[in-house]
Amino acid sequence: MVVIAVFKSSRPEGKGTMKWFGAAQQRCTVLVLTVLQVVICAVWISTASPTPHKNNQYIRSKIVFECAIGSVAGFSLLLAYIGLLAAVSFLLAFLARNLPDNFNEAKF
């Protein structure tokens, strides 16, 4: 996000964008997104945690344990949140594809 903001702020219409991408804002964004995922996981695990389920239908001579999800809504919400983070990452990568060729973030 910061690299995209730096190149967008060099344009006349993007002069005020860098105030949103300081070091404190980056840390706060990571902290908030991580805490949100921890809260979703904690609520899912505390309300209806996954449990082992004994399945005798496949092979009667062997004991097969499967994971019963518990709350389908909690699991779906967690997967949707991870999917949202992946979609935002893809969008940022898509926006960064037009950066200048001579830009090398790892040069120094």
SEMI-350019 format. One line per field, with one value per atom (N, C-alpha, C, O): residue number from 1; chain; atom name; x, y, z. Coordinates in Angstrom, 2 decimals, always signed. Layout:
! residues N
num [NUM, ...]
cadena [A, ...]
atomo [CA, ...]
X [X, ...]
Y [Y, ...]
Z [Z, ...]
! end
This chain:
! residues 108
num [1, 1, 1, 1, 2, 2, 2, 2, 3, 3, 3, 3, 4, 4, 4, 4, 5, 5, 5, 5, 6, 6, 6, 6, 7, 7, 7, 7, 8, 8, 8, 8, 9, 9, 9, 9, 10, 10, 10, 10, 11, 11, 11, 11, 12, 12, 12, 12, 13, 13, 13, 13, 14, 14, 14, 14, 15, 15, 15, 15, 16, 16, 16, 16, 17, 17, 17, 17, 18, 18, 18, 18, 19, 19, 19, 19, 20, 20, 20, 20, 21, 21, 21, 21, 22, 22, 22, 22, 23, 23, 23, 23, 24, 24, 24, 24, 25, 25, 25, 25, 26, 26, 26, 26, 27, 27, 27, 27, 28, 28, 28, 28, 29, 29, 29, 29, 30, 30, 30, 30, 31, 31, 31, 31, 32, 32, 32, 32, 33, 33, 33, 33, 34, 34, 34, 34, 35, 35, 35, 35, 36, 36, 36, 36, 37, 37, 37, 37, 38, 38, 38, 38, 39, 39, 39, 39, 40, 40, 40, 40, 41, 41, 41, 41, 42, 42, 42, 42, 43, 43, 43, 43, 44, 44, 44, 44, 45, 45, 45, 45, 46, 46, 46, 46, 47, 47, 47, 47, 48, 48, 48, 48, 49, 49, 49, 49, 50, 50, 50, 50, 51, 51, 51, 51, 52, 52, 52, 52, 53, 53, 53, 53, 54, 54, 54, 54, 55, 55, 55, 55, 56, 56, 56, 56, 57, 57, 57, 57, 58, 58, 58, 58, 59, 59, 59, 59, 60, 60, 60, 60, 61, 61, 61, 61, 62, 62, 62, 62, 63, 63, 63, 63, 64, 64, 64, 64, 65, 65, 65, 65, 66, 66, 66, 66, 67, 67, 67, 67, 68, 68, 68, 68, 69, 69, 69, 69, 70, 70, 70, 70, 71, 71, 71, 71, 72, 72, 72, 72, 73, 73, 73, 73, 74, 74, 74, 74, 75, 75, 75, 75, 76, 76, 76, 76, 77, 77, 77, 77, 78, 78, 78, 78, 79, 79, 79, 79, 80, 80, 80, 80, 81, 81, 81, 81, 82, 82, 82, 82, 83, 83, 83, 83, 84, 84, 84, 84, 85, 85, 85, 85, 86, 86, 86, 86, 87, 87, 87, 87, 88, 88, 88, 88, 89, 89, 89, 89, 90, 90, 90, 90, 91, 91, 91, 91, 92, 92, 92, 92, 93, 93, 93, 93, 94, 94, 94, 94, 95, 95, 95, 95, 96, 96, 96, 96, 97, 97, 97, 97, 98, 98, 98, 98, 99, 99, 99, 99, 100, 100, 100, 100, 101, 101, 101, 101, 102, 102, 102, 102, 103, 103, 103, 103, 104, 104, 104, 104, 105, 105, 105, 105, 106, 106, 106, 106, 107, 107, 107, 107, 108, 108, 108, 108]
cadena [A, A, A, A, A, A, A, A, A, A, A, A, A, A, A, A, A, A, A, A, A, A, A, A, A, A, A, A, A, A, A, A, A, A, A, A, A, A, A, A, A, A, A, A, A, A, A, A, A, A, A, A, A, A, A, A, A, A, A, A, A, A, A, A, A, A, A, A, A, A, A, A, A, A, A, A, A, A, A, A, A, A, A, A, A, A, A, A, A, A, A, A, A, A, A, A, A, A, A, A, A, A, A, A, A, A, A, A, A, A, A, A, A, A, A, A, A, A, A, A, A, A, A, A, A, A, A, A, A, A, A, A, A, A, A, A, A, A, A, A, A, A, A, A, A, A, A, A, A, A, A, A, A, A, A, A, A, A, A, A, A, A, A, A, A, A, A, A, A, A, A, A, A, A, A, A, A, A, A, A, A, A, A, A, A, A, A, A, A, A, A, A, A, A, A, A, A, A, A, A, A, A, A, A, A, A, A, A, A, A, A, A, A, A, A, A, A, A, A, A, A, A, A, A, A, A, A, A, A, A, A, A, A, A, A, A, A, A, A, A, A, A, A, A, A, A, A, A, A, A, A, A, A, A, A, A, A, A, A, A, A, A, A, A, A, A, A, A, A, A, A, A, A, A, A, A, A, A, A, A, A, A, A, A, A, A, A, A, A, A, A, A, A, A, A, A, A, A, A, A, A, A, A, A, A, A, A, A, A, A, A, A, A, A, A, A, A, A, A, A, A, A, A, A, A, A, A, A, A, A, A, A, A, A, A, A, A, A, A, A, A, A, A, A, A, A, A, A, A, A, A, A, A, A, A, A, A, A, A, A, A, A, A, A, A, A, A, A, A, A, A, A, A, A, A, A, A, A, A, A, A, A, A, A, A, A, A, A, A, A, A, A, A, A, A, A, A, A, A, A, A, A, A, A, A, A, A, A, A, A, A, A, A, A, A, A, A, A, A, A, A, A, A, A, A, A, A, A, A, A, A, A]
atomo [N, CA, C, O, N, CA, C, O, N, CA, C, O, N, CA, C, O, N, CA, C, O, N, CA, C, O, N, CA, C, O, N, CA, C, O, N, CA, C, O, N, CA, C, O, N, CA, C, O, N, CA, C, O, N, CA, C, O, N, CA, C, O, N, CA, C, O, N, CA, C, O, N, CA, C, O, N, CA, C, O, N, CA, C, O, N, CA, C, O, N, CA, C, O, N, CA, C, O, N, CA, C, O, N, CA, C, O, N, CA, C, O, N, CA, C, O, N, CA, C, O, N, CA, C, O, N, CA, C, O, N, CA, C, O, N, CA, C, O, N, CA, C, O, N, CA, C, O, N, CA, C, O, N, CA, C, O, N, CA, C, O, N, CA, C, O, N, CA, C, O, N, CA, C, O, N, CA, C, O, N, CA, C, O, N, CA, C, O, N, CA, C, O, N, CA, C, O, N, CA, C, O, N, CA, C, O, N, CA, C, O, N, CA, C, O, N, CA, C, O, N, CA, C, O, N, CA, C, O, N, CA, C, O, N, CA, C, O, N, CA, C, O, N, CA, C, O, N, CA, C, O, N, CA, C, O, N, CA, C, O, N, CA, C, O, N, CA, C, O, N, CA, C, O, N, CA, C, O, N, CA, C, O, N, CA, C, O, N, CA, C, O, N, CA, C, O, N, CA, C, O, N, CA, C, O, N, CA, C, O, N, CA, C, O, N, CA, C, O, N, CA, C, O, N, CA, C, O, N, CA, C, O, N, CA, C, O, N, CA, C, O, N, CA, C, O, N, CA, C, O, N, CA, C, O, N, CA, C, O, N, CA, C, O, N, CA, C, O, N, CA, C, O, N, CA, C, O, N, CA, C, O, N, CA, C, O, N, CA, C, O, N, CA, C, O, N, CA, C, O, N, CA, C, O, N, CA, C, O, N, CA, C, O, N, CA, C, O, N, CA, C, O, N, CA, C, O, N, CA, C, O, N, CA, C, O, N, CA, C, O, N, CA, C, O, N, CA, C, O, N, CA, C, O, N, CA, C, O, N, CA, C, O, N, CA, C, O, N, CA, C, O, N, CA, C, O, N, CA, C, O, N, CA, C, O]
X [+0.82, +0.00, +0.86, +0.56, +1.94, +2.78, +3.47, +3.56, +3.96, +4.64, +3.68, +4.04, +2.47, +1.46, +1.15, +1.03, +1.02, +0.70, +1.82, +1.55, +3.07, +4.19, +4.13, +4.31, +3.88, +3.82, +2.56, +2.58, +1.47, +0.24, +0.36, -0.23, +1.13, +1.25, +2.12, +2.09, +2.89, +3.71, +2.85, +3.31, +1.63, +0.71, +0.01, -0.08, -0.49, -1.12, -2.38, -2.64, -3.14, -4.38, -4.16, -5.10, -2.93, -2.69, -1.76, -1.03, -1.77, -0.85, -1.14, -0.20, -2.39, -2.71, -2.76, -3.14, -2.37, -2.50, -1.43, -1.66, -0.27, +0.83, +0.58, +1.21, -0.31, -0.57, -1.28, -1.30, -1.86, -2.56, -1.66, -2.10, -0.39, +0.48, +1.79, +2.84, +1.76, +2.95, +3.23, +2.48, +4.31, +4.68, +3.64, +3.33, +3.09, +2.07, +0.80, +0.19, +0.40, -0.80, -0.60, -1.54, +0.60, +0.87, +0.80, +0.20, +1.40, +1.35, -0.07, -0.49, -0.81, -2.20, -3.06, -3.92, -2.85, -3.62, -3.35, -4.28, -2.09, -1.74, -2.31, -2.83, -2.21, -2.72, -4.23, -4.74, -4.95, -6.41, -6.86, -7.76, -6.23, -6.61, -6.29, -7.04, -5.17, -4.82, -5.76, -6.21, -6.06, -6.98, -8.36, -9.02, -8.80, -10.10, -10.13, -11.12, -9.06, -9.01, -8.93, -9.56, -8.19, -8.11, -9.48, -9.87, -10.22, -11.56, -12.50, -13.26, -12.45, -13.32, -12.97, -13.87, -11.68, -11.27, -11.68, -12.16, -11.50, -11.84, -13.33, -13.74, -14.14, -15.60, -16.01, -16.83, -15.44, -15.78, -15.36, -16.13, -14.14, -13.64, -14.40, -14.67, -14.74, -15.41, -16.88, -17.41, -17.55, -18.98, -19.21, -20.00, -18.56, -18.75, -17.45, -17.25, -16.57, -15.26, -15.33, -16.24, -14.38, -14.31, -14.01, -13.24, -14.63, -14.44, -14.14, -14.53, -13.44, -13.22, -14.51, -15.25, -14.77, -15.98, -15.58, -14.86, -16.04, -15.71, -16.62, -17.85, -16.00, -16.75, -16.53, -15.42, -17.59, -17.52, -18.04, -18.08, -18.42, -19.06, -18.06, -18.43, -16.83, -15.89, -15.35, -15.61, -14.60, -14.01, -14.32, -13.95, -15.00, -15.41, -14.24, -14.31, -13.19, -12.07, -11.10, -10.23, -11.23, -10.34, -11.15, -12.30, -10.54, -11.17, -10.74, -9.54, -11.70, -11.42, -12.03, -13.24, -11.20, -11.67, -11.63, -10.63, -12.71, -12.81, -13.05, -13.48, -12.78, -12.99, -14.38, -14.68, -15.23, -16.54, -16.35, -15.84, -16.75, -16.47, -17.03, -16.41, -18.14, -18.78, -19.77, -20.87, -19.40, -20.26, -19.89, -18.79, -20.78, -20.54, -20.48, -19.70, -21.30, -21.30, -19.96, -19.44, -19.41, -18.12, -16.99, -16.15, -16.99, -15.97, -16.10, -15.10, -17.32, -17.55, -17.13, -16.56, -17.41, -17.01, -15.49, -14.94, -14.80, -13.34, -12.78, -11.85, -13.32, -12.85, -13.16, -12.36, -14.32, -14.68, -13.72, -13.34, -13.34, -12.40, -11.03, -10.41, -10.56, -9.28, -9.37, -8.42, -10.51, -10.72, -10.72, -10.20, -11.31, -11.32, -9.90, -9.54, -9.10, -7.71, -6.94, -6.12, -7.20, -6.54, -6.98, -6.16, -8.26, -8.77, -8.18, -7.85, -8.04, -7.44, -5.96, -5.46, -5.27, -3.87, -3.73, -2.82, -4.65, -4.63, -4.89, -4.25, -5.84, -6.14, -4.93, -4.62, -4.24, -3.05, -1.94, -1.24, -1.78, -0.79, -1.18, -0.32, -2.47, -2.94, -2.68, -2.29, -2.90, -2.65, -1.16, -0.77, -0.32, +1.12, +1.79, +3.00, +1.06, +1.68, +2.17, +3.04, +1.66, +2.05, +3.15, +3.35, +3.86, +4.95, +6.09, +6.22, +6.91, +8.02, +8.95, +9.13, +9.52, +10.38, +11.68, +12.25, +12.15, +13.42, +13.23, +14.21, +12.01, +11.78, +12.13, +11.64, +12.98, +13.37, +13.32, +14.17, +12.31, +12.09, +13.22, +13.52, +13.82, +14.85, +16.26, +17.23, +16.41, +17.72, +18.65, +19.84, +18.12, +18.95, +18.80, +19.43]
Y [-1.20, +0.00, +1.25, +2.23, +1.21, +2.39, +2.70, +3.86, +1.67, +1.90, +2.50, +3.41, +1.98, +2.54, +3.97, +4.83, +4.25, +5.60, +6.58, +7.74, +6.14, +7.03, +7.45, +8.62, +6.49, +6.84, +7.61, +8.43, +7.37, +8.14, +9.56, +10.49, +9.75, +11.08, +12.00, +13.22, +11.45, +12.31, +13.00, +13.95, +12.54, +13.19, +14.35, +14.34, +15.33, +16.50, +16.14, +16.79, +15.15, +14.83, +13.99, +13.76, +13.53, +12.65, +13.24, +12.49, +14.53, +15.17, +14.80, +14.71, +14.59, +14.33, +12.87, +12.54, +11.97, +10.54, +10.01, +9.01, +10.62, +10.08, +10.21, +9.51, +11.10, +11.23, +9.99, +9.79, +9.17, +7.95, +6.72, +5.65, +6.86, +5.70, +5.85, +5.44, +6.45, +6.55, +5.23, +4.26, +5.18, +3.95, +3.56, +2.37, +4.54, +4.23, +3.69, +2.77, +4.24, +3.77, +2.35, +1.56, +2.04, +0.69, -0.32, -1.39, +0.00, -0.90, -1.06, -2.16, +0.04, -0.01, -0.86, -1.61, -0.76, -1.55, -3.04, -3.84, -3.40, -4.81, -5.30, -6.42, -4.49, -4.87, -5.06, -6.04, -4.15, -4.25, -5.46, -6.19, -5.70, -6.86, -8.17, -9.13, -8.21, -9.42, -9.65, -10.78, -8.60, -8.73, -9.17, -9.97, -8.64, -9.04, -10.54, -11.21, -11.05, -12.48, -13.31, -14.37, -12.85, -13.56, -13.59, -14.60, -12.48, -12.43, -13.40, -14.12, -13.44, -14.37, -15.81, -16.62, -16.13, -17.48, -17.81, -18.91, -16.87, -17.11, -17.33, -18.20, -16.54, -16.72, -18.06, -18.76, -18.42, -19.71, -20.88, -21.81, -20.82, -21.92, -21.99, -23.09, -20.84, -20.86, -21.25, -21.86, -20.93, -21.25, -22.68, -23.41, -23.06, -24.41, -24.87, -24.73, -25.41, -25.79, -27.07, -27.88, -27.26, -28.51, -29.68, -29.55, -30.80, -31.98, -33.19, -33.23, -34.18, -35.41, -36.22, -36.30, -36.81, -37.58, -38.97, -39.09, -40.01, -41.38, -41.81, -41.77, -42.21, -42.60, -44.09, -44.52, -44.86, -46.31, -46.72, -47.91, -45.79, -46.13, -46.51, -47.26, -46.02, -46.29, -47.71, -48.52, -48.00, -49.32, -49.78, -49.12, -50.88, -51.35, -51.89, -51.90, -52.35, -52.94, -51.89, -52.22, -50.62, -49.56, -48.46, -48.21, -47.82, -46.68, -45.42, -45.13, -44.68, -43.46, -42.28, -42.26, -41.31, -40.09, -38.96, -38.77, -38.22, -37.04, -35.82, -35.94, -34.66, -33.42, -32.89, -32.57, -32.80, -32.16, -30.67, -30.27, -29.87, -28.43, -27.74, -26.81, -28.17, -27.48, -26.48, -26.85, -25.23, -24.17, -23.88, -23.40, -24.17, -23.91, -22.41, -21.95, -21.64, -20.19, -19.58, -18.71, -20.04, -19.52, -19.86, -19.02, -21.11, -21.53, -20.75, -20.34, -20.54, -19.79, -18.34, -17.75, -17.75, -16.36, -16.23, -15.27, -17.19, -17.17, -17.32, -16.59, -18.24, -18.39, -17.16, -16.78, -16.54, -15.33, -14.19, -13.42, -14.08, -13.02, -13.24, -12.30, -14.48, -14.78, -14.53, -14.04, -14.87, -14.58, -13.09, -12.65, -12.30, -10.85, -10.29, -9.44, -10.77, -10.33, -10.71, -9.93, -11.90, -12.32, -11.46, -11.11, -11.11, -10.27, -8.87, -8.29, -8.32, -6.99, -7.04, -6.11, -8.10, -8.26, -8.36, -7.78, -9.10, -9.20, -7.85, -7.49, -7.09, -5.76, -4.84, -4.11, -4.87, -4.04, -4.46, -3.61, -5.76, -6.23, -5.80, -5.47, -5.82, -5.39, -3.90, -3.49, -3.11, -1.67, -1.36, -0.37, -2.21, -1.97, -2.46, -2.29, -3.06, -3.61, -2.52, -2.79, -1.30, -0.21, +0.67, +1.79, +0.19, +0.98, +1.05, +0.18, +2.06, +2.18, +0.97, +0.35, +0.64, -0.54, -0.38, -1.37, +0.85, +1.05, +1.07, +1.24, +0.91, +0.89, -0.49, -1.51, -0.51, -1.76, -1.54, -0.86, -2.10, -1.89, -2.48, -1.96, -3.55, -4.24, -3.78, -4.43, -2.70, -2.28, -1.92, -2.25, -1.26, -0.82, -1.75, -1.54]
Z [+0.00, +0.00, +0.00, -0.68, +0.77, +0.89, -0.43, -0.83, -1.11, -2.38, -3.40, -4.14, -3.43, -4.36, -3.97, -4.85, -2.68, -2.22, -2.56, -2.89, -2.48, -2.80, -4.26, -4.59, -5.14, -6.55, -6.91, -7.83, -6.20, -6.45, -5.90, -6.46, -4.81, -4.23, -5.06, -4.87, -5.98, -6.84, -7.90, -8.55, -8.07, -9.00, -8.29, -7.06, -9.03, -8.39, -7.57, -6.56, -7.99, -7.28, -6.02, -5.26, -5.78, -4.65, -3.59, -2.94, -3.40, -2.46, -1.00, -0.21, -0.63, +0.77, +1.15, +2.27, +0.26, +0.56, +1.48, +2.15, +1.54, +2.34, +3.84, +4.63, +4.25, +5.69, +6.24, +7.46, +5.38, +5.80, +5.83, +6.22, +5.42, +5.30, +6.04, +5.55, +7.23, +8.06, +8.75, +8.59, +9.52, +10.22, +11.26, +11.41, +11.97, +12.99, +12.35, +12.88, +11.22, +10.54, +9.99, +10.00, +9.52, +9.02, +10.16, +10.01, +11.29, +12.44, +12.94, +13.30, +12.97, +13.44, +12.51, +12.98, +11.21, +10.25, +10.45, +10.49, +10.58, +10.80, +12.12, +12.19, +13.16, +14.46, +14.44, +14.99, +13.83, +13.77, +12.97, +13.40, +11.82, +11.01, +11.70, +11.58, +12.43, +13.17, +14.34, +14.57, +15.08, +16.22, +15.74, +16.39, +14.61, +14.06, +13.74, +14.03, +13.16, +12.86, +14.15, +14.23, +15.14, +16.42, +17.09, +17.68, +17.02, +17.63, +16.92, +17.57, +15.60, +14.85, +15.23, +15.46, +15.29, +15.67, +17.10, +17.37, +18.02, +19.42, +19.61, +20.38, +18.92, +19.03, +18.46, +19.04, +17.31, +16.69, +17.59, +17.79, +18.12, +18.95, +20.28, +20.77, +20.85, +22.15, +22.05, +22.99, +20.97, +20.85, +20.37, +20.97, +19.32, +18.78, +18.15, +16.94, +18.95, +18.45, +17.63, +17.81, +16.74, +15.98, +16.92, +17.87, +16.65, +17.49, +16.61, +15.45, +17.16, +16.39, +16.34, +17.32, +15.19, +14.97, +14.47, +13.48, +15.15, +14.76, +13.60, +13.71, +12.50, +11.31, +11.05, +10.74, +11.17, +10.95, +9.58, +9.28, +8.74, +7.47, +6.38, +5.48, +6.41, +5.34, +5.41, +4.52, +6.44, +6.61, +8.02, +8.99, +8.15, +9.47, +10.29, +11.52, +9.63, +10.37, +10.91, +11.72, +10.48, +10.93, +11.60, +11.24, +12.55, +13.21, +12.47, +12.35, +11.98, +11.23, +12.00, +12.27, +12.34, +12.99, +11.97, +11.27, +11.91, +11.05, +11.92, +13.07, +11.37, +12.09, +11.76, +10.61, +12.78, +12.61, +12.85, +13.90, +11.91, +11.92, +13.17, +13.67, +13.65, +14.78, +14.24, +13.84, +14.23, +13.70, +12.25, +11.97, +11.36, +9.94, +9.69, +8.85, +10.42, +10.24, +10.67, +9.98, +11.80, +12.25, +11.29, +10.99, +10.82, +9.87, +8.57, +7.98, +8.11, +6.88, +7.03, +6.11, +8.20, +8.44, +8.44, +7.90, +9.06, +9.07, +7.66, +7.29, +6.88, +5.50, +4.65, +3.80, +4.89, +4.14, +4.48, +3.60, +5.75, +6.15, +5.51, +5.02, +5.52, +4.88, +3.37, +2.77, +2.77, +1.35, +1.06, +0.04, +1.97, +1.81, +1.86, +1.05, +2.81, +2.88, +1.62, +1.12, +1.09, -0.15, -1.33, -2.18, -1.39, -2.48, -2.42, -3.45, -1.22, -1.07, -1.47, -2.10, -1.10, -1.49, -3.01, -3.60, -3.63, -5.09, -5.73, -6.72, -5.18, -5.72, -5.61, -6.55, -4.48, -4.32, -5.29, -5.84, -5.49, -6.47, -7.88, -8.69, -8.17, -9.49, -9.69, -10.78, -8.65, -8.77, -8.86, -9.47, -8.28, -8.29, -9.57, -9.72, -10.47, -11.67, -12.60, -13.44, -12.48, -13.38, -12.79, -13.26, -11.79, -11.23, -12.23, -13.09, -12.13, -13.09, -13.05, -12.00, -14.20, -14.30, -13.51, -13.06, -13.34, -12.65, -11.12, -10.39, -10.64, -9.19, -8.66, -9.15, -7.63, -7.01, -5.49, -4.93, -4.86, -3.44, -2.59, -1.52, -3.06, -2.28, -2.65, -2.25, -3.40, -3.87, -2.70, -2.73, -1.69, -0.57, +0.60, +1.63]
! end
